[in-house]
Amino acid sequence: MISTRGRYAVRVMIDLAEHEDGSFIPLRDIAQRQELSKKYLEIIMKDLVSGGLLAGASGKGGGYRLCRKPEEYTVGEILEVTGEKLSPVACLAGETNVCPRKAECRTLSMWAEFDQMAHDYFYGKKLSDLVKTGGTA
């Protein structure tokens, strides 16, 4: 399940794409438009900046802006930068979660197929697709 943190990150990125004019957009404006807590968004914005998805500036005229064009972002990368694990089961979530029953597991191929479908979906969905459709995350 995608957490609120991941969903809010996608909403913020859509908001920034829709209001992109080259200038920094104050966090209070984003929080107000999205009806989200500014305090909670600060945490998410830190992830997005440290992940290289946003540029941030403090002080007068500060705020946030996209580092790239909306069509150059995928929903998958936005979710992963915020710490989302897209894998449906722990044994596929990384090398540290190797299952001791992997060799005889009858369901692993099913989970692996589902994992690949989810990955392909989220990495195939561009931020610009969401801006064009006017959909919300």
GROMACS elastic network, one bead per residue, 0.5 to 0.9 nm:
[ bonds ]
;  ai    aj funct       b0    kb
    1    84     6  0.89022   500
    1    85     6  0.87570   500
    1    86     6  0.80295   500
    1    88     6  0.82745   500
    2     5     6  0.80486   500
    2     6     6  0.61295   500
    2     7     6  0.68031   500
    2    79     6  0.82080   500
    2    84     6  0.67652   500
    2    85     6  0.81158   500
    2    86     6  0.77956   500
    3     6     6  0.53339   500
    3     7     6  0.63526   500
    3     8     6  0.85788   500
    3    84     6  0.73675   500
    4     8     6  0.58264   500
    4     9     6  0.83434   500
    5     8     6  0.52284   500
    5     9     6  0.61419   500
    5    10     6  0.88050   500
    5    40     6  0.86158   500
    5    41     6  0.86458   500
    5    44     6  0.68084   500
    5    79     6  0.85661   500
    5    82     6  0.69174   500
    5    83     6  0.86024   500
    5    84     6  0.83938   500
    6     9     6  0.50939   500
    6    10     6  0.64512   500
    6    11     6  0.87753   500
    6    44     6  0.84611   500
    6    78     6  0.75461   500
    6    79     6  0.51813   500
    6    80     6  0.80989   500
    6    81     6  0.87089   500
    6    82     6  0.59557   500
    6    83     6  0.77187   500
    6    84     6  0.64305   500
    7    10     6  0.52688   500
    7    11     6  0.63512   500
    7    12     6  0.87616   500
    7    79     6  0.77719   500
    7   137     6  0.58429   500
    8    12     6  0.60933   500
    8    13     6  0.85649   500
    8    34     6  0.87546   500
    8    36     6  0.83346   500
    8    41     6  0.79217   500
    8    44     6  0.79178   500
    8   137     6  0.74822   500
    9    12     6  0.51092   500
    9    13     6  0.62201   500
    9    14     6  0.86583   500
    9    41     6  0.82200   500
    9    44     6  0.63766   500
    9    45     6  0.77767   500
    9    48     6  0.78271   500
    9    78     6  0.68926   500
    9    79     6  0.72745   500
    9    82     6  0.72877   500
    9   137     6  0.89685   500
   10    13     6  0.51222   500
   10    14     6  0.62238   500
   10    15     6  0.86134   500
   10    75     6  0.69622   500
   10    78     6  0.65867   500
   10    79     6  0.73593   500
   10   127     6  0.81093   500
   10   136     6  0.85365   500
   10   137     6  0.62632   500
   11    14     6  0.51132   500
   11    15     6  0.61489   500
   11    16     6  0.86693   500
   11    34     6  0.75093   500
   11   136     6  0.66065   500
   11   137     6  0.56360   500
   12    16     6  0.61609   500
   12    17     6  0.85507   500
   12    30     6  0.69875   500
   12    31     6  0.84505   500
   12    34     6  0.76514   500
   12    41     6  0.85149   500
   12    45     6  0.85903   500
   13    16     6  0.51220   500
   13    17     6  0.61307   500
   13    18     6  0.85987   500
   13    53     6  0.89266   500
   13    54     6  0.86915   500
   13    65     6  0.89346   500
   13    66     6  0.77258   500
   13    70     6  0.85057   500
   13    78     6  0.82885   500
   13   127     6  0.74452   500
   14    17     6  0.50540   500
   14    18     6  0.61184   500
   14    19     6  0.86501   500
   14    70     6  0.83436   500
   14   127     6  0.66297   500
   14   128     6  0.80030   500
   14   130     6  0.69660   500
   14   131     6  0.60437   500
   14   136     6  0.80487   500
   14   137     6  0.86198   500
   15    18     6  0.51555   500
   15    19     6  0.62610   500
   15    20     6  0.84515   500
   15    30     6  0.68885   500
   15    33     6  0.81543   500
   15    34     6  0.78755   500
   15   131     6  0.84013   500
   16    19     6  0.51791   500
   16    20     6  0.57239   500
   16    25     6  0.75134   500
   16    30     6  0.77762   500
   16    64     6  0.79070   500
   16    65     6  0.63803   500
   16    66     6  0.67507   500
   17    20     6  0.51226   500
   17    21     6  0.88570   500
   17    65     6  0.83151   500
   17    66     6  0.71517   500
   17    69     6  0.80252   500
   17    70     6  0.60913   500
   17   127     6  0.79705   500
   17   128     6  0.77472   500
   17   131     6  0.71206   500
   18    21     6  0.89638   500
   18   131     6  0.65890   500
   19    25     6  0.80421   500
   20    23     6  0.72588   500
   20    24     6  0.84986   500
   20    25     6  0.82750   500
   20    65     6  0.71852   500
   20    66     6  0.76562   500
   21    24     6  0.83717   500
   21    65     6  0.88652   500
   22    65     6  0.72861   500
   22    66     6  0.84840   500
   23    61     6  0.82120   500
   23    62     6  0.85778   500
   23    63     6  0.85053   500
   23    64     6  0.81659   500
   23    65     6  0.68625   500
   24    55     6  0.83408   500
   24    56     6  0.74591   500
   24    57     6  0.72694   500
   24    61     6  0.66997   500
   24    62     6  0.56225   500
   24    65     6  0.51701   500
   24    66     6  0.87877   500
   25    28     6  0.85773   500
   25    29     6  0.70618   500
   25    30     6  0.74433   500
   25    61     6  0.80353   500
   25    62     6  0.69264   500
   25    64     6  0.50984   500
   25    65     6  0.62945   500
   26    29     6  0.54558   500
   26    30     6  0.67840   500
   26    31     6  0.88903   500
   26    61     6  0.76683   500
   26    62     6  0.61704   500
   26    64     6  0.64409   500
   27    30     6  0.51193   500
   27    31     6  0.60481   500
   27    32     6  0.84484   500
   27    38     6  0.68851   500
   27    41     6  0.78307   500
   27    42     6  0.78523   500
   27    45     6  0.88315   500
   27    62     6  0.87366   500
   27    63     6  0.57401   500
   27    64     6  0.70341   500
   28    31     6  0.50486   500
   28    32     6  0.59716   500
   28    33     6  0.85630   500
   28    38     6  0.63136   500
   28    63     6  0.87422   500
   29    32     6  0.51310   500
   29    33     6  0.61497   500
   29    34     6  0.85097   500
   30    33     6  0.52390   500
   30    34     6  0.60218   500
   30    35     6  0.82092   500
   30    36     6  0.82381   500
   30    38     6  0.83499   500
   30    41     6  0.88903   500
   31    34     6  0.52045   500
   31    35     6  0.56048   500
   31    37     6  0.61559   500
   31    38     6  0.53972   500
   31    41     6  0.71877   500
   32    36     6  0.66435   500
   32    37     6  0.82665   500
   32    38     6  0.81461   500
   33    36     6  0.79975   500
   34    37     6  0.88854   500
   35    38     6  0.89750   500
   36    39     6  0.87075   500
   36    40     6  0.76373   500
   36    41     6  0.72509   500
   37    40     6  0.52950   500
   37    41     6  0.62223   500
   37    42     6  0.87275   500
   38    41     6  0.50104   500
   38    42     6  0.62243   500
   39    42     6  0.52815   500
   39    43     6  0.71432   500
   40    43     6  0.55418   500
   40    44     6  0.67910   500
   40    45     6  0.88870   500
   41    45     6  0.59338   500
   41    46     6  0.84931   500
   42    45     6  0.50958   500
   42    46     6  0.62203   500
   42    47     6  0.88505   500
   43    46     6  0.52525   500
   43    47     6  0.66775   500
   43    48     6  0.89586   500
   44    47     6  0.52074   500
   44    48     6  0.63637   500
   44    49     6  0.87277   500
   44    82     6  0.68682   500
   45    49     6  0.60257   500
   45    50     6  0.84431   500
   45    54     6  0.78199   500
   45    56     6  0.84440   500
   45    64     6  0.82256   500
   46    49     6  0.51900   500
   46    50     6  0.60239   500
   46    51     6  0.83312   500
   46    54     6  0.89684   500
   46    56     6  0.87526   500
   47    50     6  0.52098   500
   47    51     6  0.58702   500
   47    52     6  0.85894   500
   47    53     6  0.87300   500
   47    81     6  0.64294   500
   47    82     6  0.58010   500
   47    83     6  0.85211   500
   48    51     6  0.50414   500
   48    52     6  0.63546   500
   48    53     6  0.52796   500
   48    54     6  0.56577   500
   48    55     6  0.84467   500
   48    78     6  0.75621   500
   48    81     6  0.64745   500
   48    82     6  0.69652   500
   49    52     6  0.51757   500
   49    53     6  0.57316   500
   49    55     6  0.57529   500
   49    56     6  0.66426   500
   49    64     6  0.86331   500
   50    53     6  0.76562   500
   50    54     6  0.80045   500
   50    55     6  0.88752   500
   50    81     6  0.85334   500
   51    54     6  0.77702   500
   51    78     6  0.87498   500
   51    81     6  0.57434   500
   51    82     6  0.83421   500
   52    55     6  0.73679   500
   52    67     6  0.73786   500
   52    81     6  0.88405   500
   53    65     6  0.88737   500
   53    66     6  0.64606   500
   53    67     6  0.58268   500
   53    68     6  0.75365   500
   53    73     6  0.80972   500
   53    77     6  0.88633   500
   53    78     6  0.77115   500
   53    81     6  0.84700   500
   54    64     6  0.64948   500
   54    65     6  0.56517   500
   54    67     6  0.51768   500
   54    68     6  0.82170   500
   55    63     6  0.83673   500
   55    64     6  0.56524   500
   55    65     6  0.54682   500
   55    66     6  0.62618   500
   55    67     6  0.59282   500
   56    62     6  0.71274   500
   56    63     6  0.56462   500
   56    65     6  0.66939   500
   56    66     6  0.89840   500
   57    60     6  0.88291   500
   57    61     6  0.78482   500
   57    63     6  0.53335   500
   57    64     6  0.65131   500
   57    65     6  0.89173   500
   58    61     6  0.75372   500
   58    63     6  0.62787   500
   58    64     6  0.88971   500
   59    62     6  0.51656   500
   59    63     6  0.81443   500
   60    63     6  0.87418   500
   65    68     6  0.89697   500
   66    69     6  0.71339   500
   66    70     6  0.78404   500
   68    71     6  0.81821   500
   68    72     6  0.62851   500
   68    73     6  0.74473   500
   69    72     6  0.54460   500
   69    73     6  0.73425   500
   69   127     6  0.89604   500
   69   128     6  0.82929   500
   70    73     6  0.56677   500
   70    74     6  0.85283   500
   70   126     6  0.72515   500
   70   127     6  0.52569   500
   70   129     6  0.85319   500
   70   131     6  0.82826   500
   71    74     6  0.77141   500
   71   126     6  0.56545   500
   71   127     6  0.59314   500
   71   129     6  0.75770   500
   72   126     6  0.70535   500
   72   127     6  0.76024   500
   72   128     6  0.80824   500
   73    76     6  0.84928   500
   73    77     6  0.71398   500
   73    78     6  0.75395   500
   73   123     6  0.87982   500
   73   125     6  0.85627   500
   73   126     6  0.56560   500
   73   127     6  0.55506   500
   73   128     6  0.78024   500
   74    77     6  0.54649   500
   74    78     6  0.65542   500
   74    79     6  0.88352   500
   74   122     6  0.68654   500
   74   123     6  0.52711   500
   74   124     6  0.66477   500
   74   125     6  0.56479   500
   74   127     6  0.57725   500
   74   128     6  0.86959   500
   75    78     6  0.50967   500
   75    79     6  0.61864   500
   75    80     6  0.86198   500
   75   121     6  0.88406   500
   75   122     6  0.53099   500
   75   123     6  0.60273   500
   75   124     6  0.78224   500
   75   125     6  0.57933   500
   75   126     6  0.59966   500
   75   127     6  0.62187   500
   76    79     6  0.52245   500
   76    80     6  0.61484   500
   76    81     6  0.85999   500
   76    86     6  0.83214   500
   76   119     6  0.70807   500
   76   120     6  0.85675   500
   76   121     6  0.81154   500
   76   124     6  0.79128   500
   76   125     6  0.76279   500
   76   126     6  0.86948   500
   77    80     6  0.50784   500
   77    81     6  0.60076   500
   77    82     6  0.86578   500
   77   122     6  0.81560   500
   77   123     6  0.69777   500
   78    81     6  0.53211   500
   78    82     6  0.66063   500
   78    84     6  0.88248   500
   79    82     6  0.53564   500
   79    83     6  0.66798   500
   79    84     6  0.53155   500
   79    85     6  0.79657   500
   79    86     6  0.82423   500
   79   122     6  0.86516   500
   80    83     6  0.50292   500
   80    85     6  0.65466   500
   80    86     6  0.77603   500
   81    84     6  0.72651   500
   85    88     6  0.82486   500
   85    93     6  0.68264   500
   86    89     6  0.89600   500
   86    93     6  0.77221   500
   86   115     6  0.73578   500
   86   118     6  0.71077   500
   86   119     6  0.69717   500
   86   122     6  0.89342   500
   87    90     6  0.70396   500
   87    91     6  0.85368   500
   87    92     6  0.59678   500
   87    93     6  0.53223   500
   87    94     6  0.87815   500
   87   111     6  0.85242   500
   87   112     6  0.85607   500
   87   114     6  0.85182   500
   87   115     6  0.54747   500
   87   116     6  0.86089   500
   87   118     6  0.79262   500
   87   119     6  0.81562   500
   88    91     6  0.88417   500
   88    92     6  0.74870   500
   88    93     6  0.78899   500
   88   111     6  0.68759   500
   88   112     6  0.85889   500
   88   114     6  0.75436   500
   88   115     6  0.61879   500
   88   118     6  0.87224   500
   89    92     6  0.58214   500
   89    93     6  0.67156   500
   89   111     6  0.70990   500
   89   112     6  0.89262   500
   89   115     6  0.84507   500
   90    93     6  0.50453   500
   90    94     6  0.78026   500
   90    97     6  0.62291   500
   90    98     6  0.84215   500
   90    99     6  0.85093   500
   91    94     6  0.70622   500
   91    95     6  0.82257   500
   91    96     6  0.84912   500
   91    97     6  0.50562   500
   91    98     6  0.55011   500
   91    99     6  0.55549   500
   91   102     6  0.83513   500
   91   108     6  0.85340   500
   92    95     6  0.78264   500
   92    97     6  0.70960   500
   92    98     6  0.77150   500
   92    99     6  0.88067   500
   92   108     6  0.86744   500
   92   111     6  0.80137   500
   92   112     6  0.71416   500
   92   115     6  0.78285   500
   93    96     6  0.80438   500
   93    97     6  0.65584   500
   93    98     6  0.88306   500
   94    97     6  0.57052   500
   94    98     6  0.75477   500
   95    98     6  0.59096   500
   98   101     6  0.87334   500
   98   102     6  0.75586   500
   99   102     6  0.52738   500
   99   103     6  0.87541   500
  100   103     6  0.76976   500
  101   104     6  0.56223   500
  101   105     6  0.57306   500
  102   105     6  0.51666   500
  102   106     6  0.86430   500
  102   108     6  0.72063   500
  103   106     6  0.87145   500
  104   108     6  0.89210   500
  105   108     6  0.56812   500
  105   109     6  0.83678   500
  106   109     6  0.72035   500
  106   110     6  0.82449   500
  107   110     6  0.53113   500
  107   111     6  0.63989   500
  107   112     6  0.86639   500
  108   111     6  0.51279   500
  108   112     6  0.59696   500
  108   113     6  0.85134   500
  109   113     6  0.60695   500
  109   114     6  0.85765   500
  110   113     6  0.51820   500
  110   114     6  0.62721   500
  110   115     6  0.85542   500
  111   114     6  0.50422   500
  111   115     6  0.59374   500
  111   116     6  0.85498   500
  112   116     6  0.61797   500
  112   117     6  0.86491   500
  113   116     6  0.51680   500
  113   117     6  0.62959   500
  113   118     6  0.87623   500
  114   117     6  0.50623   500
  114   118     6  0.62342   500
  114   119     6  0.85672   500
  115   118     6  0.52328   500
  115   119     6  0.61318   500
  115   120     6  0.85883   500
  116   119     6  0.50107   500
  116   120     6  0.60005   500
  116   121     6  0.84372   500
  117   120     6  0.51540   500
  117   121     6  0.60515   500
  117   122     6  0.86935   500
  118   121     6  0.50893   500
  118   122     6  0.62094   500
  118   123     6  0.84193   500
  119   122     6  0.54334   500
  119   123     6  0.59214   500
  119   124     6  0.81578   500
  120   123     6  0.52242   500
  120   124     6  0.56410   500
  120   125     6  0.84266   500
  121   124     6  0.51047   500
  121   125     6  0.62078   500
  122   125     6  0.52452   500
  122   126     6  0.81615   500
  123   126     6  0.73921   500
  125   128     6  0.84060   500
  125   129     6  0.66240   500
  125   130     6  0.80963   500
  126   129     6  0.51827   500
  126   130     6  0.70439   500
  127   130     6  0.53906   500
  127   131     6  0.65046   500
  127   132     6  0.88014   500
  128   132     6  0.60373   500
  128   133     6  0.85964   500
  129   132     6  0.52259   500
  129   133     6  0.62945   500
  129   134     6  0.86159   500
  129   135     6  0.88239   500
  130   133     6  0.52745   500
  130   134     6  0.60403   500
  130   135     6  0.55918   500
  130   136     6  0.72557   500
  130   137     6  0.83448   500
  131   134     6  0.52312   500
  131   135     6  0.69556   500
  131   136     6  0.86093   500
  132   135     6  0.79631   500
  133   136     6  0.88256   500
